[in-house]
């Protein structure tokens, strides 16, 4: 099977799944524990500015994490 055919097959399967046309499919849900970003930053001994620079996020993002308004997702 070519790369194109493999990608096309995957897209068709995803479309069929999203339209509930697939029976006996298996769905996995991953539960990620909440992260106490303020505690992590405190343990590192870094200021907010130093910590944001070291992980490549905006200071506003860090503030939202530390105040519990948002949680880190994906690569964060």
N, C-alpha and C positions, 0 to 999 in steps of 0.2 A: 504494500500500500504506500502510495506517495505521501509526502508531507501534506500536500494540499488535500488529498483525500482524507487523511487522518483528521486534519483540522475541520474539514467540512462535516465529517461524521460526528465529531464532538459538538459542533455547533447545532447540528440537527438534533442530537440527543438532548442538548440543553434546552432547545426550543420545545421539543416534545414534553420534556419534564415540566417546563414552566407553564405549559398549557394542560397539564394534568393528563396527558395521554399515555404516561408510562405507568405500568402496573408492576408491583413487586420490586420497586426501586428502594434503595437504601439511602437514607439521608443521615448525615452525621452533623451533630451540633456540638461545638466545642465551647465549654464554659471556662472563661478565664477569670481568675480571682482578681478582685479589685487591688489596685496598687496604691500604696501610700507614698506618693512622690515626695512630699515634704520630709518624711522620715528618711527616705533614700538620700535626698539632697543633704540633710543634716549629717547623716553618717559619712558622706563624702567630705564634709567640711568646706564645701564650696558655697560662695554667695550665689544668689539667684542669677546674676549676670554671668558668672563663671560657669554655672551649671548649664544654663541655656546655650552658651557658646559651645560647651563640650559635647552636647547631644544634638545641636543644630536645630533648636526650636526657638520660636519667638518668646519673649518674656511674658506676653499676654497668655500664651498657651500654657506656660508653666504656672502662672497665677491661677488660671482656670483649674488646672490639675490639683494644685495645692489646696484650693478652697473647695474642692469637691464638686465644682460645677460641671466638669467634664472628666473623662477617664482617658488615659492613653490608649490608642488603638493601633492596629497594624504594626508596622515596624517600630513605632514609638515604644 
